[in-house]
Amino acid sequence: MATLGATGLRVSRMGLGLAALGRPGYITVGHADDLAGGVDLFAMETGAHRVLDAAYDAGVRYFDAARSYGRAEEFLASWLTARAIPPTEVTVGSKWGYTYSAGWRVDAATHEVKDHTLPVFLRQLAESRSTLGEQLDLYQIHSATLESGVLDDASVIDALARAREQGLRIGASVSGPRQADAIWRALDIRRDGERVFDTVQATWNLLERSAGPALAAAHEEGVGVIVKEAVANGRLTSRGLWTVGGLRAESIDRAASSVGASIDALALAWVLAQPWVDVVLSGATTVAQLESNLSAQRVVVSSDVSAQLDAVVMEPEQYWRERSALPWN
């Protein structure tokens, strides 16, 4: 167990993100195969509870949801109630800023709508509190970018500061090729001399490392650091590595073999080895995936292997262009 920055919240080094568990459609490679047609509400909730059970039993104590993850908050809340897990036993984070709009369809024209305005924050905070109650510990802007303007919207920042004063920890989850710029901006934001953002969450993996210096600086300043998409939406797994292609895929496969680990475990272990990372999220949809992900905690990545993996880095623009092309399935 560790402490999430200076928040006082106790977390496990690996957490569980519910992006792929709360809705029938997601961009993870092979998501449709994982669900195997079981996309009715009961089947999805049962499957989510199964993975949550396995995660909790394996020691996972941080769970990460969002308003746009379909029924993720509801599934998490019903699981916490069913297992009678008190707020002191786990740390729960959620996010606001996207509204789920797929209507439980995989083939929806629009799966989520981004809106970082004050009315959406107030509405979604009320919704998250209604669903999660006192279990809600951390509330994050969902995929904040400089372009969205949310980090320069005084009305939103003031509202976040008020929520923080009332005891809720506040975070900024960032996205896109300018993640680092958004993190630097978030670190500068204060109200009444207090930093507004207690945590930052970013995509950081073998392929996309551009936010690393900003995340390290955040950690140094006592801000909690959560890493998402460490397996690149399934691209850094045995079934998704082909999407990376060429010499990158060969290098990653060879490195995994050299340490006797699955590709996803190597990718996660490499992130876990960074001293500035507080929590790394698993985005598992099945118990088997979760178990493979959690095995990363037993993988040792030597400096030689890490040096070999330096050759697989992508330019941020290329990474995010390819990510945006992943199909909802």
Number of C-alpha atoms within 10 A of each C-alpha: 13 12 15 25 23 13 17 11 18 17 22 21 22 26 27 26 26 28 23 24 30 28 26 26 25 21 18 25 22 19 21 18 10 15 19 9 10 15 18 11 15 10 13 20 21 15 21 24 20 15 22 27 16 16 23 15 10 12 15 22 20 25 23 25 28 27 24 26 27 26 23 25 27 19 24 25 17 16 19 19 12 10 10 9 12 11 14 10 12 21 21 25 22 27 26 27 24 22 18 18 16 19 14 18 15 17 14 13 9 12 22 18 13 16 16 22 15 19 12 17 20 14 11 20 19 12 15 21 13 12 17 20 13 13 21 21 19 21 28 26 25 23 21 25 25 18 10 14 12 19 21 14 13 12 13 19 19 15 14 25 21 14 16 18 12 9 10 18 23 25 27 27 26 26 21 20 20 16 26 21 15 25 29 16 15 26 20 11 15 14 12 7 7 10 15 25 25 26 29 26 26 26 24 22 22 23 25 22 16 20 23 19 14 20 27 16 16 23 21 12 12 14 24 26 25 27 24 25 21 28 28 25 21 21 25 29 24 13 13 20 22 14 15 19 11 11 11 20 19 15 17 25 19 16 22 20 13 11 15 13 20 20 27 29 26 31 27 28 23 22 22 23 14 11 9 21 21 24 25 26 26 27 25 28 25 19 17 12 18 19 17 20 25 25 17 23 17 11 21 16 21 12 9 9 18 13 10 14 19 14 14 17 15 17 12 18 13 13 17 15 12 12 16 11 9 15 13 17 17
